[in-house]
Each structure stands twice: as structure tokens, then as C-alpha cells.
Amino acid sequence: MADAAAGPRTAPVPSSDGKATDGRVADGRTRDRVAQLLLERGAATAAELGAQLGLSPAAIRKHLDAMLADQLVEVRETPRRGPRGRGRPAKAFVLTAAAREGFPHFYDGIATAALRWIAEHGGAQAVDAFAAAQVSALEERCRTAMLEAGDDPIARAEALAEALTAEGYAANATTIASGGQLCQHHCPVAHVAAEFPQLCDAETAVISRLIGTHVQRLATIAHGDGVCTTHIPAPQCVPVATTVRNG
């Protein structure tokens, strides 16, 4: 298992025979160490990083140039301390927001702890209310995106899939014999919803309201399925009244 604190990884580049080159692997590990140092220090010059890692100025600059090209670090000028000297201000390197996203986060743990606290102090109804409030903004954004979808539930499911994809859910809608299916291939709260299915229930209620018909959840990522799948029944055919003439 990889060290969780190692930071963002640089993918090794395959050689012509399909195997990763040792040099690229070593470069990736060095850049992981550079990223870890910048995370701990906040900012550091090339000289400081090289001294910490035992690398020559040329070697550390090679790694920093590669990280600049990948938008993992950015340069900031640092004010000089003491008597003002000649030359340019020292340049310090800091991690970009994209690089910081490569490090472990603990949002799921905090969210789960918060919901446990709500359940303990407010009961199940408070958790339900929290879940409904969490998806209310998503519902309004999707509703706005579906203004031209019409009234057909299947057409609305297709429009909703596009809206959810724009929100990061990687969704798509398909037509099946009994109606349609809305599939979401990503769930941003899957780990939390595994303990608190109220989040899934609130999302299902939103889907039902947006599509305009009763829907049924068939599978969820939170419960170990590969995809969140929601069934949308086909519109019921209303029989046309006929008049029978006698003789």
C-alpha cells in the first residue's frame, strides 16, 4: 500500500517495451518529496529544497521546472531580510491548489462525525432535514437547466443527466422497455451515505420531483454497487373512450 502522506504522484512514463523507466520513477519520487516539503514549509527556495533533499542546484531546478510545467508549483518573490543587497529578490516555490488536492483529505470523516452528532442530539428527523437541505441547492440548479425539457419523464431524465454531469456526477440516461434509467457513475458523498442513507433518499426525492413522476432507486454506489441507478417508469397510456353505436 502506498504511503498516504507521500503527496501527489507523478505517473511513470512507459518505455518502448511497455515498462516504466527507472529514471522516471525516481523523478516521480523526488517530486513527491519536493511536494511534501512545500506542504510542510509553505514556501521554499530552490536552494533550500536542494539542501534539504541533498540535490545539486541543477538537479532541483530540473524537478521544479517540470512541476511548474505541470502546474503543481508556482513562484513567489520573497522579501529580503537584513541589509538590502544587489541582485534579484529570491524566488520561493509554493504548491498550487491543484497540487494540494493530491494530498489526502478527511472531509468524509468530518461529515460523518457531524451527522453522528446531529443524529445524537436531534434524532433521525434532524438528519432527514439536513439531507434535504444539502440537496436543495442542487435541485434548483438542475431545475434551471431543465427548463426546456418538456413534460415527458424520459426526456426530462435525459436533461437531468446532462445537468448532473455538469455537477460532477457523470450521469447518463437510457431508454429501456419499462421506461428509462438514470445512471450516476460518481457519488461525491458515497462514504458518508453508506452510514447515512438519508442522503440517498433525499437525492432520490429530488430526482422524482425534477422528472415529475415516481422513481425507484435500484442500486447505489454507497451500498457497494458500481453505479447509482434510478428507474423511471414509462408514462402510462390513457385509454381513449369510444362510443359504440347500436344498429
C-alpha positions in Angstrom: 0.0 0.0 0.0 1.3 3.4 -0.9 2.2 5.9 1.8 -0.9 8.2 2.1 1.3 11.1 3.1 3.6 10.9 0.1 1.6 13.5 -1.8 0.7 13.7 -5.5 2.3 11.1 -7.7 4.0 11.6 -11.0 2.9 8.8 -13.3 5.9 6.8 -14.7 6.2 7.0 -18.5 6.3 3.7 -20.3 9.4 2.9 -22.4 9.2 1.3 -25.8 8.9 -2.2 -24.4 5.9 -1.1 -22.2 7.8 -0.9 -18.9 8.2 2.2 -16.9 11.7 3.6 -17.0 13.6 3.6 -13.7 14.6 7.3 -14.2 11.0 8.5 -14.5 10.0 6.5 -11.4 12.9 8.1 -9.4 12.0 11.5 -10.7 8.4 11.0 -9.5 9.6 10.0 -6.1 11.8 13.1 -5.9 9.0 15.3 -6.9 6.8 13.7 -4.3 9.4 14.6 -1.7 9.6 18.2 -3.0 5.8 18.5 -2.8 5.8 17.1 0.7 8.5 19.7 1.8 6.5 22.5 0.3 3.4 21.3 2.0 5.2 21.3 5.4 7.1 24.6 4.9 4.5 26.6 2.9 7.2 28.1 0.7 10.9 27.4 0.0 13.6 28.5 -2.4 15.3 26.1 -4.8 18.5 26.3 -2.7 16.6 25.4 0.5 14.9 22.5 -1.2 18.1 21.2 -2.7 19.9 21.4 0.6 17.1 19.5 2.3 17.0 16.8 -0.3 20.8 16.6 -0.9 20.4 17.7 -4.6 22.5 20.0 -6.7 21.0 23.3 -7.8 20.8 22.0 -11.4 19.0 18.8 -10.3 16.5 20.6 -8.1 15.7 23.1 -10.8 15.0 20.3 -13.2 12.4 19.0 -10.9 10.9 22.4 -10.2 10.8 23.2 -13.9 8.8 20.0 -14.5 6.4 20.8 -11.6 6.0 24.3 -13.0 5.1 22.9 -16.4 2.5 20.5 -14.7 1.1 23.5 -12.7 2.0 21.8 -9.4 4.0 24.7 -8.1 4.2 28.4 -8.7 6.8 31.1 -8.0 6.6 33.9 -5.5 9.2 36.5 -4.7 10.4 36.6 -1.1 11.3 39.8 0.6 15.0 40.1 1.6 15.8 40.3 5.3 18.6 42.4 6.7 20.6 45.0 4.7 19.4 45.4 1.1 21.8 43.8 -1.3 22.2 43.7 -5.0 20.6 41.2 -7.4 17.1 40.0 -7.8 14.8 39.0 -4.9 14.9 35.3 -4.0 12.2 33.2 -5.6 10.3 30.8 -3.4 8.2 28.0 -4.7 4.7 27.1 -3.3 2.2 24.4 -4.1 -0.7 25.3 -6.3 -4.3 24.5 -5.3 -4.3 21.6 -7.8 -1.2 20.1 -6.1 -2.8 20.4 -2.7 -5.8 18.4 -3.9 -3.4 15.4 -4.5 -2.8 15.1 -0.8 -5.2 13.2 1.5 -8.3 15.0 2.7 -10.6 14.0 5.6 -13.8 15.7 4.5 -15.7 12.4 4.7 -14.6 11.8 8.2 -15.7 15.2 9.3 -19.0 15.0 7.5 -19.7 11.6 9.1 -18.8 12.9 12.5 -21.1 15.9 12.0 -24.0 13.7 11.0 -23.5 11.4 14.0 -23.6 14.5 16.2 -26.8 15.6 14.6 -28.4 12.2 15.0 -27.4 12.0 18.6 -28.6 15.4 19.5 -31.5 15.9 17.1 -32.6 12.5 16.2 -33.5 10.9 12.8 -35.7 13.8 11.8 -32.8 16.2 12.1 -30.7 14.1 9.9 -33.5 14.0 7.3 -33.8 17.7 7.4 -30.1 18.2 7.0 -30.1 15.8 4.0 -32.9 17.7 2.4 -31.2 21.0 2.9 -28.0 19.7 1.4 -29.6 18.8 -1.9 -31.9 21.8 -2.2 -29.3 24.0 -4.0 -28.5 21.1 -6.4 -32.2 20.8 -7.1 -32.6 24.4 -8.0 -29.6 24.4 -10.3 -30.8 21.3 -12.1 -34.3 22.7 -12.4 -33.0 25.8 -14.1 -31.0 23.6 -16.5 -34.2 21.6 -17.4 -36.5 24.5 -18.3 -36.8 23.4 -21.9 -37.1 19.6 -21.2 -40.8 19.4 -21.7 -43.2 17.1 -19.7 -42.1 13.7 -20.9 -40.4 11.9 -18.0 -37.8 10.2 -20.2 -36.9 13.5 -21.9 -36.6 15.1 -18.5 -34.4 12.3 -17.3 -32.0 12.9 -20.3 -32.0 16.6 -19.4 -31.4 15.9 -15.8 -28.5 13.5 -16.7 -26.8 16.4 -18.5 -27.4 18.7 -15.6 -26.0 16.2 -13.1 -22.9 15.6 -15.3 -22.2 19.3 -15.2 -22.3 19.0 -11.4 -19.7 16.2 -11.4 -22.0 13.1 -11.2 -21.0 11.6 -14.6 -24.6 10.8 -15.3 -26.4 9.4 -18.4 -30.0 8.3 -19.2 -31.1 5.4 -21.3 -34.4 4.1 -22.5 -35.5 0.6 -21.6 -38.6 -1.5 -22.3 -40.2 -0.5 -19.0 -39.3 3.2 -19.2 -35.9 4.7 -18.6 -32.9 4.6 -16.3 -30.8 7.4 -14.9 -27.3 6.3 -14.0 -24.8 8.2 -11.9 -21.3 6.9 -12.2 -19.9 9.1 -9.4 -21.2 10.0 -6.0 -19.4 12.8 -4.0 -20.9 11.6 -0.7 -20.7 7.8 -1.1 -18.7 7.1 2.0 -20.9 9.2 4.2 -24.1 7.9 2.6 -23.0 4.3 3.4 -23.8 5.1 7.0 -26.5 7.7 6.5 -28.8 6.5 3.6 -30.9 9.6 4.2 -28.6 11.4 1.8 -29.5 8.9 -0.9 -33.2 9.2 0.0 -33.1 13.0 -0.3 -31.4 12.8 -3.7 -34.0 10.2 -4.9 -36.8 12.6 -3.8 -35.1 15.4 -5.8 -34.9 13.2 -8.9 -38.6 12.3 -8.6 -39.6 16.0 -8.3 -37.4 17.1 -11.2 -38.6 14.3 -13.5 -42.2 14.7 -12.4 -43.0 11.1 -11.6 -42.4 8.4 -9.0 -39.0 6.8 -9.4 -37.3 3.8 -7.9 -33.6 3.5 -6.8 -32.3 0.2 -8.0 -28.7 0.5 -6.9 -26.4 3.0 -5.1 -22.6 3.4 -5.0 -22.9 4.0 -1.3 -24.1 0.4 -0.8 -21.4 -1.2 -2.9 -22.9 -1.0 -6.4 -20.8 0.3 -9.2 -23.4 2.8 -10.3 -26.3 4.7 -8.8 -29.2 3.5 -10.9 -32.7 5.0 -10.8 -35.6 3.6 -12.7 -38.1 5.9 -14.4 -41.3 4.3 -15.3 -42.7 4.9 -18.8 -45.7 7.2 -19.0 -49.0 5.3 -18.6 -51.1 5.1 -21.7 -54.5 6.5 -21.0 -57.3 4.5 -22.9 -59.3 6.6 -25.3 -63.0 6.5 -24.6 -65.1 5.2 -27.6 -68.7 5.4 -28.4 -70.4 2.3 -29.7 -73.3 2.9 -31.9 -76.2 0.4 -31.9 -77.6 -0.7 -35.2 
